[in-house]
Amino acid sequence: QQVGHVEIAEVNEVSQWLAELVRDNNLPQKVFMLHQFQLQMIRDRDQMVHHPELATVVHVDGHGSPEAKMHTWDVIREDMQPWVWMAWKNFIDEDKPMLNAEQTMGIEPRPWFVSFQ
């Protein structure tokens, strides 16, 4: 199985476009969500540009045991820009065992967004 990646230039281009759309149309802040479960998936992430029109979220969507997921969470959030919100995904069929709501909300730092698949 091959895992894709994106260069930070493409991420910045899309976020700039969305920020301009929001600003030019006087819209409320929008969520700009990126999915990542390996560092190589978003290349040069430290060069990501901040736009106040966007709530930038990195959705950590790896699956597996709670220990494996926490390791992925810790690796992905390392050196994360302070303006980036963190999100967590629980996989109903793939996580063994899947964290319950209390366990999920006990993750530090607490996820800003949680999804189930």
Z-matrix of the N, CA and C atoms (Angstrom, degrees):
N
C 1 1.449
C 2 1.522 1 109.42
N 3 1.315 2 116.47 1 131.33
C 4 1.455 3 122.02 2 -179.58
C 5 1.525 4 109.62 3 -102.66
N 6 1.323 5 116.20 4 132.96
C 7 1.458 6 121.93 5 177.80
C 8 1.518 7 107.76 6 -101.86
N 9 1.315 8 116.58 7 129.57
C 10 1.461 9 121.17 8 -178.37
C 11 1.517 10 112.54 9 -78.21
N 12 1.319 11 114.27 10 177.71
C 13 1.459 12 121.08 11 178.63
C 14 1.527 13 108.96 12 -150.59
N 15 1.317 14 114.66 13 167.80
C 16 1.457 15 121.32 14 176.09
C 17 1.525 16 107.76 15 -137.37
N 18 1.313 17 115.65 16 141.68
C 19 1.465 18 120.66 17 175.92
C 20 1.530 19 108.23 18 -80.27
N 21 1.317 20 116.68 19 148.01
C 22 1.459 21 120.33 20 -177.64
C 23 1.522 22 111.82 21 -63.21
N 24 1.317 23 118.55 22 -28.00
C 25 1.470 24 120.58 23 177.73
C 26 1.529 25 110.67 24 -59.54
N 27 1.328 26 116.81 25 -39.47
C 28 1.465 27 120.18 26 179.32
C 29 1.531 28 110.95 27 -69.87
N 30 1.322 29 116.99 28 -41.30
C 31 1.465 30 120.89 29 176.77
C 32 1.526 31 109.54 30 -59.58
N 33 1.336 32 116.55 31 -46.94
C 34 1.464 33 120.65 32 -178.91
C 35 1.525 34 112.16 33 -65.10
N 36 1.316 35 116.85 34 -36.05
C 37 1.465 36 120.50 35 178.26
C 38 1.532 37 110.62 36 -63.80
N 39 1.317 38 116.24 37 -45.32
C 40 1.468 39 120.47 38 -179.53
C 41 1.528 40 110.56 39 -67.98
N 42 1.328 41 117.37 40 -42.81
C 43 1.468 42 119.32 41 -179.59
C 44 1.527 43 110.97 42 -65.63
N 45 1.322 44 117.76 43 -35.97
C 46 1.467 45 121.31 44 176.55
C 47 1.531 46 110.20 45 -63.36
N 48 1.332 47 116.48 46 -45.08
C 49 1.464 48 121.11 47 178.87
C 50 1.530 49 110.74 48 -59.55
N 51 1.338 50 116.51 49 -46.84
C 52 1.461 51 120.35 50 -178.51
C 53 1.528 52 110.94 51 -66.66
N 54 1.322 53 117.62 52 -42.18
C 55 1.468 54 121.03 53 178.77
C 56 1.527 55 110.83 54 -61.00
N 57 1.322 56 117.21 55 -41.60
C 58 1.468 57 120.86 56 178.00
C 59 1.527 58 111.05 57 -64.89
N 60 1.324 59 117.17 58 -41.12
C 61 1.464 60 121.31 59 177.98
C 62 1.530 61 110.38 60 -59.90
N 63 1.314 62 116.38 61 -45.06
C 64 1.465 63 121.64 62 179.54
C 65 1.528 64 110.04 63 -63.54
N 66 1.323 65 116.29 64 -49.29
C 67 1.466 66 121.62 65 -177.70
C 68 1.532 67 111.49 66 -63.89
N 69 1.324 68 116.54 67 -48.70
C 70 1.471 69 121.23 68 -176.15
C 71 1.521 70 113.03 69 -64.83
N 72 1.317 71 116.92 70 -26.12
C 73 1.464 72 121.00 71 -178.20
C 74 1.526 73 113.04 72 -107.61
N 75 1.342 74 114.96 73 10.94
C 76 1.459 75 121.08 74 177.53
C 77 1.534 76 111.71 75 51.25
N 78 1.331 77 115.32 76 46.72
C 79 1.460 78 122.18 77 -178.56
C 80 1.524 79 110.36 78 -93.23
N 81 1.327 80 117.67 79 158.37
C 82 1.464 81 119.77 80 174.08
C 83 1.532 82 110.37 81 -68.95
N 84 1.315 83 115.24 82 160.51
C 85 1.463 84 121.62 83 179.60
C 86 1.527 85 110.56 84 -51.49
N 87 1.335 86 116.55 85 141.70
C 88 1.464 87 123.31 86 -179.80
C 89 1.524 88 110.41 87 -113.75
N 90 1.329 89 115.60 88 150.29
C 91 1.464 90 121.51 89 173.88
C 92 1.525 91 108.51 90 -79.64
N 93 1.323 92 115.77 91 130.96
C 94 1.465 93 122.93 92 175.17
C 95 1.523 94 105.31 93 -117.39
N 96 1.343 95 117.09 94 99.57
C 97 1.460 96 121.65 95 -171.01
C 98 1.519 97 111.87 96 -104.45
N 99 1.327 98 114.60 97 128.97
C 100 1.461 99 123.06 98 176.79
C 101 1.521 100 107.95 99 -114.32
N 102 1.326 101 117.11 100 137.79
C 103 1.463 102 121.62 101 179.02
C 104 1.523 103 108.70 102 -101.68
N 105 1.330 104 115.86 103 132.34
C 106 1.463 105 119.66 104 -178.04
C 107 1.520 106 109.75 105 -151.98
N 108 1.351 107 115.38 106 131.58
C 109 1.463 108 119.71 107 171.51
C 110 1.521 109 111.76 108 -134.47
N 111 1.328 110 116.71 109 1.48
C 112 1.466 111 122.91 110 170.94
C 113 1.524 112 107.15 111 -137.90
N 114 1.335 113 116.52 112 144.51
C 115 1.462 114 119.53 113 -178.76
C 116 1.520 115 112.38 114 -58.40
N 117 1.327 116 117.78 115 -36.93
C 118 1.463 117 120.92 116 -175.97
C 119 1.527 118 113.46 117 -69.21
N 120 1.321 119 117.99 118 -10.12
C 121 1.466 120 120.42 119 -176.17
C 122 1.527 121 112.81 120 -69.44
N 123 1.339 122 117.87 121 -33.31
C 124 1.466 123 122.08 122 175.52
C 125 1.519 124 106.07 123 -120.64
N 126 1.316 125 115.58 124 98.18
C 127 1.467 126 121.31 125 -174.34
C 128 1.530 127 110.85 126 -73.39
N 129 1.340 128 115.97 127 134.18
C 130 1.472 129 122.88 128 179.31
C 131 1.530 130 111.82 129 58.39
N 132 1.311 131 115.55 130 42.69
C 133 1.466 132 121.55 131 -177.50
C 134 1.525 133 112.52 132 -56.60
N 135 1.331 134 117.08 133 -27.73
C 136 1.466 135 120.48 134 179.83
C 137 1.529 136 112.45 135 -63.82
N 138 1.330 137 117.60 136 -13.57
C 139 1.462 138 122.06 137 179.10
C 140 1.532 139 112.20 138 -97.25
N 141 1.320 140 117.03 139 10.61
C 142 1.457 141 120.82 140 179.02
C 143 1.531 142 109.10 141 -65.05
N 144 1.328 143 115.68 142 136.50
C 145 1.462 144 122.48 143 -177.34
C 146 1.529 145 110.02 144 -91.66
N 147 1.330 146 115.33 145 135.66
C 148 1.464 147 121.62 146 178.73
C 149 1.524 148 110.53 147 -87.63
N 150 1.321 149 116.04 148 136.22
C 151 1.464 150 122.92 149 175.04
C 152 1.527 151 107.35 150 -128.56
N 153 1.333 152 118.90 151 120.28
C 154 1.465 153 119.87 152 -179.44
C 155 1.526 154 113.51 153 -63.60
N 156 1.323 155 117.13 154 -17.93
C 157 1.468 156 120.79 155 177.53
C 158 1.523 157 112.08 156 -73.03
N 159 1.341 158 116.55 157 -12.33
C 160 1.463 159 121.65 158 -175.43
C 161 1.523 160 110.88 159 -120.69
N 162 1.323 161 116.03 160 140.80
C 163 1.461 162 122.19 161 167.54
C 164 1.527 163 105.07 162 -96.69
N 165 1.323 164 116.30 163 99.74
C 166 1.463 165 121.22 164 -176.56
C 167 1.522 166 109.20 165 -80.35
N 168 1.331 167 115.27 166 128.62
C 169 1.462 168 122.20 167 -176.07
C 170 1.525 169 108.72 168 -127.68
N 171 1.329 170 116.93 169 132.69
C 172 1.463 171 121.29 170 170.13
C 173 1.523 172 106.59 171 -104.34
N 174 1.319 173 114.85 172 116.57
C 175 1.464 174 123.50 173 -176.94
C 176 1.528 175 107.86 174 -94.41
N 177 1.318 176 116.08 175 106.37
C 178 1.464 177 121.61 176 -179.41
C 179 1.520 178 107.11 177 -82.89
N 180 1.334 179 115.29 178 107.94
C 181 1.467 180 118.92 179 -170.37
C 182 1.523 181 113.80 180 -121.27
N 183 1.334 182 116.52 181 38.85
C 184 1.456 183 119.31 182 173.51
C 185 1.520 184 110.74 183 -77.36
N 186 1.327 185 116.77 184 160.39
C 187 1.467 186 119.43 185 179.18
C 188 1.518 187 109.81 186 -127.42
N 189 1.341 188 115.09 187 163.26
C 190 1.457 189 120.92 188 179.77
C 191 1.512 190 111.48 189 138.85
N 192 1.321 191 115.54 190 -151.83
C 193 1.463 192 121.25 191 -179.75
C 194 1.531 193 109.24 192 -72.61
N 195 1.334 194 117.29 193 159.75
C 196 1.468 195 119.14 194 176.54
C 197 1.529 196 112.49 195 -56.23
N 198 1.330 197 116.93 196 -37.70
C 199 1.465 198 120.23 197 179.69
C 200 1.529 199 111.18 198 -65.84
N 201 1.323 200 116.76 199 -43.07
C 202 1.470 201 120.68 200 178.98
C 203 1.521 202 110.52 201 -64.86
N 204 1.332 203 117.11 202 -40.98
C 205 1.462 204 120.83 203 179.86
C 206 1.529 205 110.94 204 -65.90
N 207 1.327 206 117.50 205 -40.34
C 208 1.464 207 120.29 206 178.70
C 209 1.523 208 110.78 207 -66.03
N 210 1.327 209 116.63 208 -37.18
C 211 1.465 210 119.63 209 176.61
C 212 1.531 211 109.91 210 -62.06
N 213 1.332 212 116.76 211 -46.27
C 214 1.466 213 120.72 212 178.02
C 215 1.521 214 110.09 213 -60.23
N 216 1.321 215 117.40 214 -45.03
C 217 1.471 216 123.08 215 178.90
C 218 1.525 217 110.48 216 -55.70
N 219 1.338 218 115.91 217 -48.50
C 220 1.462 219 120.45 218 -178.34
C 221 1.523 220 112.02 219 -65.26
N 222 1.327 221 117.01 220 -41.25
C 223 1.471 222 120.81 221 -179.96
C 224 1.526 223 110.54 222 -65.67
N 225 1.323 224 117.38 223 -46.31
C 226 1.466 225 120.89 224 -176.52
C 227 1.526 226 111.23 225 -66.96
N 228 1.310 227 118.87 226 -37.85
C 229 1.464 228 119.58 227 -176.52
C 230 1.533 229 113.36 228 -82.78
N 231 1.324 230 116.98 229 -7.52
C 232 1.463 231 120.43 230 177.55
C 233 1.532 232 109.57 231 -62.43
N 234 1.318 233 116.52 232 132.15
C 235 1.468 234 123.34 233 179.97
C 236 1.527 235 113.04 234 60.95
N 237 1.319 236 117.47 235 24.06
C 238 1.464 237 121.15 236 178.14
C 239 1.527 238 109.19 237 -72.06
N 240 1.308 239 115.88 238 140.62
C 241 1.451 240 120.34 239 176.65
C 242 1.531 241 109.14 240 -61.45
N 243 1.344 242 117.74 241 143.92
C 244 1.469 243 120.57 242 -175.39
C 245 1.525 244 114.09 243 -66.69
N 246 1.305 245 118.20 244 -17.18
C 247 1.473 246 121.75 245 -179.30
C 248 1.529 247 112.64 246 -91.28
N 249 1.326 248 117.31 247 2.80
C 250 1.467 249 121.58 248 179.16
C 251 1.528 250 109.12 249 -95.34
N 252 1.322 251 115.84 250 129.85
C 253 1.459 252 122.42 251 175.95
C 254 1.531 253 108.69 252 -87.70
N 255 1.330 254 116.18 253 149.04
C 256 1.458 255 121.03 254 -178.82
C 257 1.528 256 110.53 255 -106.73
N 258 1.337 257 115.24 256 140.45
C 259 1.462 258 121.82 257 179.09
C 260 1.528 259 109.52 258 -127.61
N 261 1.307 260 116.36 259 154.19
C 262 1.471 261 124.16 260 -174.96
C 263 1.522 262 108.92 261 -126.98
N 264 1.334 263 116.15 262 144.21
C 265 1.465 264 120.22 263 175.53
C 266 1.525 265 109.65 264 -122.15
N 267 1.335 266 115.84 265 130.82
C 268 1.461 267 122.35 266 170.55
C 269 1.521 268 108.25 267 -101.19
N 270 1.329 269 115.93 268 129.84
C 271 1.464 270 121.45 269 176.53
C 272 1.523 271 108.10 270 -99.24
N 273 1.305 272 116.60 271 116.81
C 274 1.463 273 122.33 272 -174.52
C 275 1.526 274 111.56 273 -61.47
N 276 1.327 275 118.43 274 -43.04
C 277 1.466 276 121.99 275 -176.63
C 278 1.525 277 113.99 276 -95.97
N 279 1.334 278 118.29 277 -26.66
C 280 1.466 279 120.45 278 -173.33
C 281 1.524 280 114.17 279 -93.72
N 282 1.340 281 118.67 280 -28.17
C 283 1.464 282 120.87 281 -179.71
C 284 1.522 283 109.24 282 -78.94
N 285 1.321 284 115.73 283 127.94
C 286 1.468 285 121.54 284 -177.45
C 287 1.523 286 110.06 285 -127.46
N 288 1.322 287 118.82 286 102.13
C 289 1.459 288 128.04 287 -11.29
C 290 1.529 289 110.44 288 -82.81
N 291 1.325 290 115.77 289 158.31
C 292 1.459 291 119.82 290 176.13
C 293 1.527 292 108.78 291 -75.75
N 294 1.323 293 116.83 292 139.04
C 295 1.458 294 120.41 293 176.73
C 296 1.527 295 109.84 294 -66.45
N 297 1.333 296 116.00 295 140.01
C 298 1.460 297 119.14 296 174.91
C 299 1.533 298 108.85 297 -81.28
N 300 1.327 299 116.72 298 178.12
C 301 1.465 300 120.70 299 -175.70
C 302 1.526 301 111.83 300 -60.35
N 303 1.320 302 117.59 301 -43.69
C 304 1.463 303 121.10 302 -179.28
C 305 1.527 304 110.92 303 -63.41
N 306 1.325 305 117.10 304 -44.43
C 307 1.465 306 120.80 305 178.36
C 308 1.528 307 110.96 306 -63.82
N 309 1.323 308 116.66 307 -42.30
C 310 1.462 309 120.50 308 -179.64
C 311 1.524 310 110.61 309 -62.33
N 312 1.318 311 117.37 310 -44.84
C 313 1.461 312 120.24 311 -179.04
C 314 1.525 313 112.34 312 -75.22
N 315 1.330 314 117.29 313 -8.30
C 316 1.456 315 121.62 314 175.26
C 317 1.517 316 113.52 315 -87.65
N 318 1.321 317 117.03 316 -4.64
C 319 1.466 318 121.36 317 179.11
C 320 1.522 319 108.88 318 -65.13
N 321 1.327 320 115.56 319 139.47
C 322 1.467 321 121.28 320 177.18
C 323 1.521 322 110.02 321 -114.93
N 324 1.315 323 118.22 322 132.80
C 325 1.453 324 123.75 323 -10.69
C 326 1.525 325 110.30 324 -67.88
N 327 1.312 326 115.32 325 153.08
C 328 1.469 327 120.77 326 -176.99
C 329 1.528 328 109.78 327 -60.81
N 330 1.339 329 117.36 328 130.74
C 331 1.472 330 119.84 329 178.41
C 332 1.530 331 111.19 330 -61.51
N 333 1.326 332 114.97 331 140.25
C 334 1.460 333 121.70 332 177.09
C 335 1.525 334 110.11 333 -76.79
N 336 1.331 335 115.71 334 -26.67
C 337 1.464 336 122.89 335 -176.41
C 338 1.521 337 107.36 336 -143.49
N 339 1.330 338 117.46 337 139.15
C 340 1.465 339 122.29 338 177.22
C 341 1.521 340 107.84 339 -129.25
N 342 1.342 341 115.69 340 134.88
C 343 1.466 342 119.85 341 176.11
C 344 1.523 343 109.44 342 -125.82
N 345 1.320 344 114.78 343 159.69
C 346 1.458 345 122.85 344 177.60
C 347 1.517 346 108.17 345 -126.71
N 348 1.312 347 115.48 346 136.51
C 349 1.473 348 120.42 347 176.95
C 350 1.502 349 108.76 348 -134.05
